[in-house]
Amino acid sequence: MDKFIETHFIAMENWAQKIINSIHSIYGYCDAHETYTHMHSQAPPNFTQLESNGFNESSHTILEEIKAMIIELKIKGSVRQRDDGLFEYRSSLLGSIYGRTKEEIEQKLTKKLKEVTNKKGKVSNKNKKEYPKLSEFFETHYLPYKKQTLALNSIKSIQNEFNFIVGKGNFNLTLNKYTTANIETFLFSIPQTRKRQKIRGLINNIFKYAKRLGFIKNNPCENVEHIKHKQKIGQALSFQEQTIFFDNLFNDNMIMLNHKLYFAFMYLTGVRRSEGLDLKTSDVDFYNNTLHIRGTKTCGSNRTIPLFPLVKKLLQSITPDKNGLYFPIKPDMITRLMQQVKDNEHHPHELRHTFGTIKMCVEKLDAKTVSLYLGHTTTNMTLTRYTHPEQLDMGIFFNGSLSENEKLNLMITKYQSVLDKIEDFITRFTH
C-alpha cells in the first residue's frame, strides 16, 4: 500500500513540475509580446496569481530595470524577453542588443552609443563646408566670369591688380576668414588713394560674386568705407595747345619717328593708348577704307571705324615690325614722352578727349556715331565728357559778338591748321 502511494506521489510531482514549467513558458512568451497585445487592443492574460506565487518575477524585474535605464539614458527603443530567455533591446538608431542581465545590456548599449556618436562626428567633419582661398575662387570662378564680358586688356588689368593683392599684399585667405576690419587694414596700407580705390573695387566685386554663387552668406567688403580720390577729369586740348604739342613733338630730335606718328594716330582716331599699340596690319583694310580697333575695355569696345584719309596716309608711311605691329612701343614710354613734350601738363588720354570733342563740336557728328568711334557702350559717356566746345577755344566760345555759325567756322579753320601740320610732317619725313 505504501509502495503504491509513493509511486503515485512521484508521478504527481513529475506532472506538477511539467505544469509549472509550462506556466513559466506561457508567462515569458506573453510578457515578451506586450506590444502585440497592445496593437490589437486585447487585454494581456491575467497572470497576477502566477506572479503572486513567484513565477518569472526575476525576468519581470530585469525588464523594468532595463526600461528605467533607457529612460535615464534619454534614448528611444523597446525591450522584450525572447523565447530563449535572452533580453532584447531594439531601436532604429542602435539596432538590436542582446543580453541575459541588465548589466550586460547596459555595457553593450554604452559601447554602441559611443560607436554611433563617433561615426556621426566623422560624418559631420566630412560634410563640413570647405571654403576656397581667395586666389582659388578668383582663378576658377571670378576670372572666367569676367572674361565673358571684358576685353583682353581689361582682363590683364584685373589680373595685375589681383596679383598685387595676393602677391605684394600677401592677402590670400580662405573666403570665410575675411572681415570688414582686416580688409580695411589691408587697404589703408596702400599709400596711393587711386590704387587703394581700384583694389577696394576689385575685392568688393569678387566677394559680391562669391555671395551670389553661395560660397559666402555676407560680403565683408560691403561695410568697408569707400575710398575718396579726387580724380582729374580729362579734357580736350585747346587748338593752341594742340599746335604747341605737335610743334614740340615733331621738332624733338630725341623722339623716334614711329613714336611721333603714334601720337598723331591717337589724335586722329581717338583710340585708347593700348588700342593704338595693339594695331596690326590685319586690322587695316586699305581697299574698303576701314580700320578695326581691338577694344580694351569691354567686348563692345571692339569696333570698326572709318580709315580717315590722313590716317590712311600715316599708316602707309610705316613699315610694321615682324609681328605686324605698327607701333611696337612699350606702354610706360607713352606717358614719359607725353610729359616730355608737354611739361607734365597733359596725359595721353586727353588726345582721345580732343578727338571726341572735335567730332561732336566741330564736325557736328551725332552722339551715336561718335560713341561708336570711341567704343563707348552707351552715348551717355560721349554726351557727358565730349560736348565741351569751350575747351577747344574759350575766346571763340565766349565771344558774344559772334554768331554760332561764325564760331563754328573759326573752329573749323583752326582744326584744319592742325591737320595740315600733321600732314606736312608725314609728307616731309616719309618720302
C-alpha positions in Angstrom: 0.0 0.0 0.0 2.8 2.4 0.9 4.7 1.5 -2.2 1.6 2.2 -4.3 1.1 5.6 -2.8 4.7 6.5 -3.1 4.7 5.7 -6.8 1.7 7.8 -7.5 3.1 10.8 -5.5 6.3 10.7 -7.6 4.1 10.6 -10.7 2.1 13.6 -9.4 5.3 15.6 -8.6 6.6 15.0 -12.2 3.3 16.2 -13.6 3.3 19.2 -11.3 6.8 20.1 -12.4 5.8 19.9 -16.0 2.8 22.2 -15.4 5.0 24.7 -13.5 7.5 24.8 -16.4 4.7 25.3 -18.9 3.3 28.1 -16.9 6.7 29.8 -16.8 7.0 29.5 -20.6 3.5 30.9 -21.2 4.2 33.8 -18.9 7.5 34.6 -20.5 6.0 34.5 -24.0 3.1 36.8 -23.1 5.4 39.2 -21.3 7.7 39.4 -24.4 4.8 40.2 -26.7 3.3 43.2 -24.8 3.5 45.3 -28.0 1.5 42.7 -29.9 -1.3 42.7 -27.4 -1.5 46.5 -27.2 -1.6 46.8 -31.0 -4.7 44.5 -31.1 -6.3 46.2 -28.1 -6.5 43.0 -26.3 -6.1 42.7 -22.6 -3.0 40.7 -21.7 -3.5 37.4 -19.9 -4.1 37.7 -16.2 -1.0 36.2 -14.5 -1.5 38.1 -11.3 -2.0 34.8 -9.5 1.1 33.3 -11.1 3.2 36.4 -10.1 2.0 36.3 -6.6 3.2 32.7 -6.4 6.7 33.9 -7.6 6.6 32.8 -11.2 9.0 34.8 -13.6 9.5 37.5 -11.0 13.2 37.8 -11.8 12.6 38.3 -15.5 10.0 41.0 -14.9 12.3 42.9 -12.6 15.2 42.8 -15.2 12.8 44.1 -17.9 11.7 47.0 -15.6 15.3 47.9 -14.8 16.3 47.9 -18.5 13.3 50.2 -19.3 14.3 52.5 -16.5 17.9 52.6 -17.8 16.6 53.5 -21.3 14.6 56.4 -19.9 17.7 57.6 -17.9 19.9 57.5 -21.0 17.3 59.5 -22.9 17.2 57.1 -25.9 14.3 55.5 -27.7 13.6 51.8 -28.2 11.6 48.8 -26.8 12.6 45.9 -24.7 11.4 42.3 -24.7 12.4 38.8 -23.4 12.8 36.3 -26.2 11.6 32.6 -26.1 15.2 31.6 -25.4 15.4 33.7 -22.3 17.6 36.5 -23.8 16.6 40.1 -23.3 16.5 42.2 -26.5 16.7 46.0 -26.8 15.6 47.3 -30.2 15.8 50.8 -31.8 16.1 52.3 -35.3 19.3 54.1 -34.3 21.2 51.3 -32.5 19.6 48.1 -33.9 19.2 45.1 -31.6 21.3 44.4 -28.5 21.0 41.1 -26.6 21.9 40.1 -23.0 20.9 37.9 -20.1 21.2 40.7 -17.4 20.6 44.4 -17.1 24.3 44.9 -16.6 25.2 43.1 -19.9 22.6 45.1 -21.8 23.9 48.3 -20.3 27.5 47.5 -21.2 26.7 46.7 -24.8 24.4 49.7 -25.1 27.0 52.1 -23.8 29.6 50.7 -26.3 27.1 51.0 -29.2 26.2 54.6 -28.2 29.9 55.6 -28.3 30.4 53.9 -31.7 27.4 55.8 -33.2 28.5 59.1 -31.7 32.0 58.7 -33.1 30.6 57.8 -36.5 28.3 60.8 -36.5 31.2 63.0 -35.7 33.2 61.7 -38.6 30.3 62.2 -41.0 29.9 65.8 -39.7 33.5 66.6 -40.3 33.3 65.1 -43.8 30.3 67.2 -44.7 31.7 70.3 -43.1 31.7 73.2 -45.6 35.2 73.9 -47.0 35.9 77.5 -48.2 38.3 78.1 -51.1 41.1 80.6 -50.8 40.7 83.9 -52.5 43.2 83.0 -55.2 41.4 79.7 -55.9 38.0 81.4 -56.2 39.5 84.2 -58.4 41.0 81.7 -60.9 38.2 79.1 -61.1 35.1 81.4 -60.9 35.6 85.1 -61.0 38.1 85.5 -63.8 36.2 83.1 -66.2 33.0 85.1 -65.4 34.7 88.4 -66.3 36.2 87.0 -69.4 32.7 86.7 -70.8 32.2 90.5 -71.0 35.6 92.2 -70.8 38.3 92.7 -73.4 41.7 91.1 -73.1 43.4 94.3 -71.8 40.8 94.8 -69.1 41.3 91.2 -68.0 45.1 91.8 -67.9 44.4 94.9 -65.7 42.3 92.9 -63.3 44.9 90.2 -63.2 47.6 92.7 -62.3 45.5 94.2 -59.6 44.8 90.8 -58.1 48.4 89.9 -58.2 49.1 92.9 -56.1 46.5 91.7 -53.5 47.8 88.1 -53.1 51.4 88.9 -54.1 52.8 92.1 -52.6 49.8 92.5 -50.4 50.1 88.8 -49.2 46.3 88.9 -48.5 45.3 85.4 -49.6 42.9 83.9 -47.1 40.0 81.5 -47.3 36.8 83.3 -48.1 35.3 82.9 -44.7 38.4 84.5 -43.0 37.9 87.9 -44.5 36.3 90.6 -42.3 35.5 94.3 -42.7 38.3 95.1 -40.3 41.1 93.1 -41.9 40.1 94.4 -45.4 40.2 98.0 -44.2 43.6 97.4 -42.6 44.9 96.0 -45.8 43.5 98.8 -47.9 44.9 101.6 -45.7 48.4 100.0 -46.1 48.3 101.2 -49.7 49.5 104.8 -49.8 48.1 105.9 -53.2 44.4 106.7 -53.0 43.7 105.8 -56.6 45.4 102.4 -56.2 43.5 101.8 -53.0 40.2 102.7 -54.7 40.8 100.3 -57.5 41.8 97.4 -55.2 38.8 98.0 -53.0 36.6 97.9 -56.0 38.1 94.6 -57.1 37.8 93.0 -53.7 34.2 94.1 -53.4 33.3 92.7 -56.8 34.9 89.3 -56.1 33.1 88.9 -52.8 29.8 90.1 -54.3 30.1 87.4 -56.9 31.1 84.8 -54.3 28.0 85.7 -52.3 25.9 85.4 -55.4 27.2 81.9 -56.1 26.5 80.8 -52.5 30.1 80.5 -51.3 29.6 83.0 -48.5 26.5 84.4 -46.8 27.7 88.0 -46.5 30.0 90.3 -48.4 32.6 91.5 -45.8 33.6 94.4 -48.1 30.1 95.9 -48.1 30.7 97.9 -45.0 34.3 98.9 -45.9 34.5 102.7 -46.2 34.6 103.9 -49.7 37.9 105.4 -50.7 37.9 109.1 -51.6 40.0 110.0 -54.5 40.0 113.3 -56.3 40.0 112.2 -59.9 41.2 114.5 -62.6 38.6 114.6 -65.3 40.3 114.5 -68.7 39.5 117.3 -71.1 40.3 118.3 -74.7 43.5 120.2 -75.6 42.7 123.6 -76.9 43.6 124.4 -80.5 46.5 126.5 -79.2 47.7 123.5 -77.1 47.3 121.1 -80.0 49.5 123.4 -82.1 52.2 123.7 -79.4 52.1 119.9 -78.7 52.7 118.9 -82.3 55.4 121.6 -82.9 57.3 120.3 -79.8 56.7 116.7 -80.8 57.8 117.0 -84.4 60.8 119.2 -83.6 62.2 117.0 -80.8 65.1 115.1 -82.4 65.4 112.7 -79.3 62.0 111.2 -80.1 61.8 108.4 -82.7 59.8 108.9 -85.9 57.5 105.9 -85.1 56.7 107.4 -81.7 55.8 110.7 -83.2 53.5 109.0 -85.7 51.9 107.1 -82.8 50.8 110.3 -81.1 49.4 111.6 -84.4 47.5 108.4 -84.8 45.9 108.7 -81.4 44.9 112.3 -82.1 43.4 111.3 -85.5 41.4 108.2 -84.3 40.6 108.8 -80.6 41.8 105.3 -79.7 42.9 104.4 -76.2 46.6 104.0 -75.5 46.7 100.2 -75.6 44.3 100.1 -78.6 46.8 102.0 -80.7 49.7 99.9 -79.5 47.8 96.7 -80.5 47.2 97.8 -84.1 48.3 95.2 -86.6 48.4 95.0 -90.4 45.4 92.6 -90.3 43.3 95.4 -88.7 43.7 97.7 -91.7 41.7 97.4 -94.9 43.1 99.8 -97.3 40.8 98.7 -100.1 37.5 99.3 -98.2 39.0 102.1 -96.1 38.1 100.6 -92.7 40.1 100.3 -89.5 39.5 97.5 -86.9 40.2 98.6 -83.3 40.8 95.9 -80.8 38.8 97.2 -77.9 40.4 97.2 -74.5 37.6 98.0 -72.1 34.6 95.7 -72.9 33.8 93.3 -75.7 31.6 96.1 -77.1 34.6 98.4 -77.5 35.9 96.0 -80.2 34.9 98.1 -83.2 35.4 99.1 -86.8 35.8 102.8 -87.7 36.5 104.6 -91.0 40.1 104.7 -92.2 40.2 108.5 -92.5 42.3 109.8 -95.4 45.1 111.3 -93.2 45.2 108.2 -91.1 45.5 106.1 -94.2 48.4 108.2 -95.4 50.1 107.9 -92.0 49.8 104.1 -91.8 51.0 103.7 -95.4 54.2 105.5 -94.4 55.0 102.9 -91.7 56.8 99.6 -92.1 55.3 97.3 -89.5 57.6 95.0 -87.4 57.9 91.2 -88.0 54.7 90.6 -85.9 52.7 93.0 -88.0 52.6 95.7 -85.3 52.5 99.3 -86.5 53.6 100.8 -83.1 55.9 98.3 -81.2 56.3 100.7 -78.2 56.4 99.9 -74.5 53.2 101.3 -72.8 55.0 103.1 -70.0 57.1 105.1 -72.6 54.0 106.8 -73.9 53.3 108.7 -70.7 57.0 109.7 -70.3 57.1 111.0 -73.9 53.9 112.9 -73.4 55.3 114.6 -70.3 58.5 115.4 -72.1 56.6 117.1 -74.9 54.0 119.0 -72.7 56.0 119.5 -69.5 53.6 117.3 -67.4 50.6 119.4 -68.3 48.6 116.7 -70.1 48.3 112.9 -70.3 48.0 110.8 -73.4 44.3 110.0 -72.8 43.5 113.7 -73.4 44.3 113.2 -77.1 41.2 110.9 -77.1 39.1 113.6 -75.4 40.3 116.1 -78.0 39.2 113.7 -80.9 35.8 113.2 -79.4 35.2 116.8 -78.7 36.2 117.9 -82.2 33.9 115.2 -83.8 31.0 116.4 -81.6 31.5 120.2 -81.5 33.4 121.0 -84.7 32.4 118.3 -87.3 28.9 118.1 -85.6 28.6 114.3 -85.9 25.7 112.8 -83.9 26.4 111.3 -80.5 25.7 107.8 -81.6 28.3 107.9 -84.4 30.9 109.4 -82.1 30.1 106.8 -79.4 30.7 104.1 -82.0 34.1 105.7 -83.0 35.2 105.9 -79.4 33.9 102.4 -78.4 31.5 103.6 -75.7 28.8 101.1 -74.6 26.3 103.9 -74.4 26.1 107.5 -75.6 25.8 108.8 -72.1 29.6 109.0 -71.6 30.0 110.6 -75.0 27.5 113.3 -74.2 28.9 113.9 -70.7 32.6 114.1 -71.5 32.9 115.2 -75.1 30.5 118.1 -75.6 32.6 121.0 -74.3 33.4 123.3 -77.2 34.8 125.9 -74.7 37.7 123.6 -74.1 38.8 123.9 -77.7 38.9 127.7 -77.7 37.5 129.8 -74.9 38.0 133.1 -76.7 35.7 132.0 -79.6 33.2 130.2 -77.4 32.6 133.2 -75.1 32.7 135.9 -77.7 29.2 137.3 -77.7 29.6 139.3 -80.8 29.9 136.2 -82.9 27.1 134.1 -84.2 27.1 130.3 -83.8 27.9 129.8 -87.4 30.8 132.3 -87.2 32.1 130.5 -84.1 31.9 127.1 -85.8 33.7 128.4 -89.0 36.5 129.8 -86.9 37.0 126.5 -85.0 36.9 124.5 -88.3 39.7 126.7 -89.7 41.8 126.2 -86.5 41.3 122.5 -86.6 42.3 122.3 -90.3 45.5 124.1 -89.5 46.4 121.3 -87.0 45.6 118.7 -89.6 47.8 120.5 -92.2 50.7 120.5 -89.7 50.4 116.7 -89.2 50.1 116.1 -93.0 53.1 118.2 -93.7 55.2 116.3 -91.2 54.1 112.9 -92.7 54.8 114.0 -96.2 58.2 115.5 -95.3 59.6 112.6 -93.3 58.2 109.7 -95.2 59.5 110.5 -98.7 
